[in-house]
């Protein structure tokens, strides 16, 4: 196959590299033939690009199989570990996990998804989208609803088209709006009671007040029988406030108490 | 500036992208002028490449500043979270952290460095190289010595050229060899007593026996007064064994006890 000049531009080249990495992102191991087929990049070009990516550590090769390389991990974690909110959240999340046994998540709103950028604890054990770096539809999880409820109502999304993940999930735009008003009534705390994963309760609060420019939420979650919702609400609300103050460099007054939730 | 044909090859283009990301890896925020200067990529080319990387989410732009983007994080965590040893280690590390209060690390040997691919807990709080994705010279940390001690002696590195990080660090090739023999005598468990960070004790064991093809070590570490070395040695040895068995799919015999350490 002869490449057209358009395929030789820098942008086209970057797109080729991106499409190769995209394939390796979707599958653990791939052969050159699979990569070439899925990216429609000719085998010889794909081989040349992969060879360079192997040299850079972005891709690893074991026999005939290629996979993402450890250098991608090193670059990737840097993105989050430089973030001031993440730095402020990590000790708070460790303390919450040790004291409550519940799993703590720090998550950000990315378009219509929630993306988990930190997780301390192991619950839920094997549910799609709950791992570090995992994504979930924002309307279907507590962190997402805590962040959506802060937005102007004109920006509240419609829910009708989304497949509810469990029989207890919020279904349809009316139920969603009602739930978002409830979040506001609770002072910003959102609760998901087995709507996302059967047997799991999650309680989330946004980090910092609306308008503070922070787009993150803190979640505590665990198996339904282990989660005392009132205590979890108070804990997550106070912790989110502490994270925001630490990230923003707000000095804490001595004896200052966390804002009480209004629910 | 007119690019020579050599700069137009796919490999040269990948190297340009890599060098741009490398600059953003080293600094949190960079302007186009800084990136162009540091990479020696002409400003117009750098701008075009960065624009495409922004579209892909690999780079983020805030005003005049560029930084690594959230897509790099998503790709990066996948590298580690697909790893079987990591999957087996995570619940064990959570349990260790909850029961001992000590911070648990899972680390791999990368050439002469130890690279931390998982961390549960917050100790040490602010020491270079101890964060997730951080690197440390292998000879100077417990995880590194636990993995080096398993190697054939011909591969044991010389230590003389490395700057000891603290006054209690192992200094010189003779002390290192003596320490590596001590690790072997302890059944593979390495101890670092304030040699890496003042006030910090770390205890590490390799995951699985030599020859199992796993290049990872488990570490427990904490502030010196809080670490009971004997208990930490037994805990880390047993936990490393459990991780290896879970990763390798070895069924555990009922009532099976962890191998005792020989120190």
Interface residues (C-beta under 8 A of the other chain):
Chain A: X8 X10 X11 X13 X14 X15 X16 X17 X18 X21 X25 X28 X45 X48 X49 X52 X53 X56 X58 X67 X68 X69 X70 X72 X73 X74 X75 X76 X77 X78 X79 X80 X81 X82 X90 X91 X94 X97 X98 X101 X108 X110 X115 X117 X120 X121 X122 X125 X131 X132 X133 X135
Chain B: X8 X10 X11 X13 X14 X15 X16 X17 X18 X21 X25 X28 X45 X48 X49 X52 X53 X56 X58 X67 X68 X69 X70 X72 X73 X74 X75 X76 X77 X78 X79 X80 X81 X82 X90 X91 X94 X97 X98 X101 X108 X110 X115 X117 X120 X121 X122 X125 X131 X132 X133 X135
